[in-house]
Amino acid sequence: MRDGYQFGEKDVLTTGEVARICNVASRTVSKWFDSGQLQGYRIPGSKDRRIPVSNLLQFMKKHNIPMDGLMSGAPRVLIVDSDTATAETLRKVLSEQTRYDVKVAGGAFAAGAECEKFRPHVMLLDVHMPENESGAFCAFVRNCEELQMTKIIGMSGRLTEGQVSQFVGRGYDAILRKPFTVRQVIEAIESAHAIVA
């Protein structure tokens, strides 16, 4: 169980540590705890909650939450782009050059299903998906409690500076302008993931 475990020899975790492992907001972990779904205890004389690692593992298995946050600490990256050739190339390069766990979705519906299982830390989202899907999908992610910690990086080759700032104001954390280098993509992901962690 401890192979690659990021929290040393700790047997008990705080709600903040559990939130990082599961890629959710701390208040979500508190709700799981308060509703009895996630077993733990409160520190006497305090409101602080503690969750034993064994209870967290049972909870994660039961709710199909990816274990890689616990075992590897590798950032989970979801690429959402209707241009499958671009998305696959990006996935291949990121998988070969980084330690990221990378998945690809070709549209908003597939991305929604992938988010449910994969719980990405960072999403690379094509802002020009058909029928304004990207805006609706970005709003969906922002309104989904389980995805509050997910950072969204928009990808576009056709935006002006003014449009970039409008997109950032609409729920995107950053915009990458195509054509971009692999280094730019990695820096954007690292920057976004640092905010999550």
C-alpha positions as CSV (number, residue, x, y, z in Angstrom):
1,M,0.0,0.0,0.0
2,R,2.9,2.4,0.7
3,D,4.7,2.1,-2.6
4,G,5.2,5.6,-3.8
5,Y,3.1,7.0,-1.0
6,Q,3.6,10.8,-0.9
7,F,2.8,11.4,2.8
8,G,5.6,9.4,4.3
9,E,4.6,7.1,7.1
10,K,1.5,8.9,8.1
11,D,-1.5,6.6,8.8
12,V,-3.9,9.5,9.3
13,L,-4.7,12.4,6.9
14,T,-6.2,15.9,7.2
15,T,-9.2,16.9,5.1
16,G,-6.8,19.1,3.0
17,E,-4.5,16.1,2.3
18,V,-7.6,14.0,1.3
19,A,-8.8,16.8,-0.9
20,R,-5.5,16.9,-2.8
21,I,-5.4,13.2,-3.2
22,C,-9.0,13.0,-4.5
23,N,-8.7,16.3,-6.5
24,V,-11.8,17.9,-4.8
25,A,-12.3,21.0,-2.6
26,S,-11.7,20.6,1.2
27,R,-15.4,21.4,1.8
28,T,-16.3,18.4,-0.3
29,V,-14.2,16.1,2.0
30,S,-15.9,17.7,5.0
31,K,-19.3,16.9,3.5
32,W,-18.3,13.3,2.9
33,F,-17.1,13.1,6.5
34,D,-20.1,14.8,8.1
35,S,-22.6,12.7,6.1
36,G,-20.8,9.5,7.3
37,Q,-19.7,8.4,3.8
38,L,-16.0,8.8,4.8
39,Q,-15.2,7.4,8.2
40,G,-12.8,9.3,10.5
41,Y,-12.7,11.2,13.8
42,R,-12.5,14.7,15.2
43,I,-9.6,15.8,17.3
44,P,-11.0,16.3,20.9
45,G,-11.6,19.9,21.7
46,S,-11.3,20.9,18.0
47,K,-13.3,20.9,14.8
48,D,-10.4,19.4,12.9
49,R,-11.2,16.1,11.2
50,R,-8.8,13.2,10.6
51,I,-9.2,10.4,8.2
52,P,-7.2,7.1,8.5
53,V,-5.5,6.1,5.3
54,S,-7.2,2.6,5.4
55,N,-10.7,4.3,5.5
56,L,-9.7,6.6,2.6
57,L,-8.6,3.7,0.5
58,Q,-12.0,1.9,1.1
59,F,-13.9,5.1,0.2
60,M,-11.8,5.7,-3.0
61,K,-12.4,2.1,-4.2
62,K,-16.1,2.2,-3.4
63,H,-16.6,5.5,-5.4
64,N,-14.1,4.7,-8.2
65,I,-11.8,7.6,-7.4
66,P,-8.4,7.2,-9.1
67,M,-5.8,5.9,-6.8
68,D,-2.9,7.6,-8.6
69,G,-3.3,10.7,-6.5
70,L,-2.4,8.6,-3.5
71,M,0.2,6.4,-5.1
72,S,2.1,8.5,-7.6
73,G,1.2,12.1,-7.1
74,A,1.3,12.5,-10.9
75,P,-0.8,15.3,-12.3
76,R,-3.9,14.0,-14.2
77,V,-4.3,15.9,-17.4
78,L,-7.4,15.7,-19.7
79,I,-7.1,16.9,-23.3
80,V,-10.4,17.9,-24.8
81,D,-10.2,18.7,-28.5
82,S,-12.4,17.7,-31.5
83,D,-9.3,17.6,-33.7
84,T,-8.3,14.0,-32.8
85,A,-4.9,14.2,-34.5
86,T,-3.9,17.3,-32.5
87,A,-5.2,15.7,-29.3
88,E,-3.4,12.4,-29.8
89,T,-0.1,14.1,-30.7
90,L,-0.3,16.2,-27.6
91,R,-1.1,13.1,-25.5
92,K,1.8,11.2,-26.9
93,V,4.3,14.0,-26.4
94,L,3.1,14.7,-22.8
95,S,3.1,11.0,-21.9
96,E,6.7,10.6,-23.3
97,Q,8.2,13.8,-21.9
98,T,6.5,14.1,-18.5
99,R,5.2,12.0,-15.6
100,Y,1.6,13.1,-16.2
101,D,-1.3,10.7,-16.4
102,V,-2.9,11.9,-19.7
103,K,-6.3,11.1,-21.2
104,V,-8.0,12.4,-24.3
105,A,-11.7,13.2,-25.1
106,G,-13.0,14.3,-28.5
107,G,-16.0,16.4,-27.3
108,A,-17.9,17.7,-24.3
109,F,-20.0,14.5,-23.8
110,A,-16.9,12.2,-23.8
111,A,-15.1,14.8,-21.6
112,G,-17.9,14.8,-19.0
113,A,-17.8,11.0,-18.8
114,E,-14.0,11.1,-18.5
115,C,-14.2,13.8,-15.7
116,E,-16.4,11.5,-13.7
117,K,-13.9,8.7,-13.6
118,F,-10.6,10.4,-14.1
119,R,-11.0,13.6,-11.9
120,P,-8.4,15.6,-13.8
121,H,-6.2,18.2,-12.0
122,V,-5.7,20.1,-15.3
123,M,-7.8,20.2,-18.4
124,L,-6.6,21.4,-21.8
125,L,-9.8,22.5,-23.6
126,D,-10.2,23.6,-27.2
127,V,-12.2,26.8,-27.0
128,H,-13.4,26.4,-30.6
129,M,-15.3,23.1,-30.2
130,P,-18.5,22.8,-32.4
131,E,-21.7,24.6,-31.4
132,N,-20.1,26.5,-28.5
133,E,-19.6,23.3,-26.5
134,S,-16.5,24.6,-24.8
135,G,-18.2,27.4,-23.0
136,A,-21.0,25.2,-21.8
137,F,-18.6,22.5,-20.7
138,C,-16.4,25.0,-18.9
139,A,-19.5,26.2,-17.0
140,F,-20.4,22.6,-16.2
141,V,-17.0,22.0,-14.7
142,R,-17.1,25.2,-12.7
143,N,-20.5,24.2,-11.3
144,C,-19.6,20.6,-10.5
145,E,-18.6,20.3,-6.8
146,E,-16.4,17.3,-7.4
147,L,-14.4,19.3,-10.0
148,Q,-13.8,22.5,-8.1
149,M,-10.1,22.0,-8.0
150,T,-9.7,21.3,-11.7
151,K,-7.8,24.0,-13.6
152,I,-9.0,24.7,-17.2
153,I,-6.5,25.9,-19.8
154,G,-8.2,26.9,-23.0
155,M,-6.4,26.3,-26.4
156,S,-6.9,28.5,-29.4
157,G,-5.2,29.7,-32.5
158,R,-7.7,32.5,-33.3
159,L,-8.1,34.7,-30.3
160,T,-7.0,38.3,-29.9
161,E,-5.5,39.6,-26.6
162,G,-8.9,41.2,-25.7
163,Q,-10.7,37.8,-26.4
164,V,-8.1,36.0,-24.2
165,S,-9.0,38.2,-21.2
166,Q,-12.7,37.6,-21.8
167,F,-12.2,33.8,-21.8
168,V,-10.2,34.0,-18.5
169,G,-13.0,36.0,-17.0
170,R,-15.5,33.2,-18.0
171,G,-14.0,30.4,-16.0
172,Y,-10.8,29.5,-17.8
173,D,-7.6,29.7,-15.7
174,A,-5.4,30.4,-18.7
175,I,-5.3,30.4,-22.5
176,L,-2.6,28.8,-24.6
177,R,-2.4,30.2,-28.1
178,K,-1.7,27.8,-31.0
179,P,0.8,27.1,-32.3
180,F,2.4,26.4,-29.0
181,T,5.6,24.5,-28.0
182,V,5.6,21.5,-25.8
183,R,7.5,23.6,-23.2
184,Q,4.7,26.2,-23.2
185,V,2.1,23.5,-22.6
186,I,4.2,21.9,-19.8
187,E,4.8,25.3,-18.1
188,A,1.1,26.1,-18.3
189,I,0.2,22.7,-16.7
190,E,2.9,23.0,-14.0
191,S,1.7,26.5,-13.2
192,A,-2.0,25.4,-12.9
193,H,-1.1,22.3,-11.0
194,A,1.0,24.2,-8.5
195,I,-2.1,26.3,-7.7
196,V,-4.1,23.0,-7.1
197,A,-1.3,21.4,-4.9
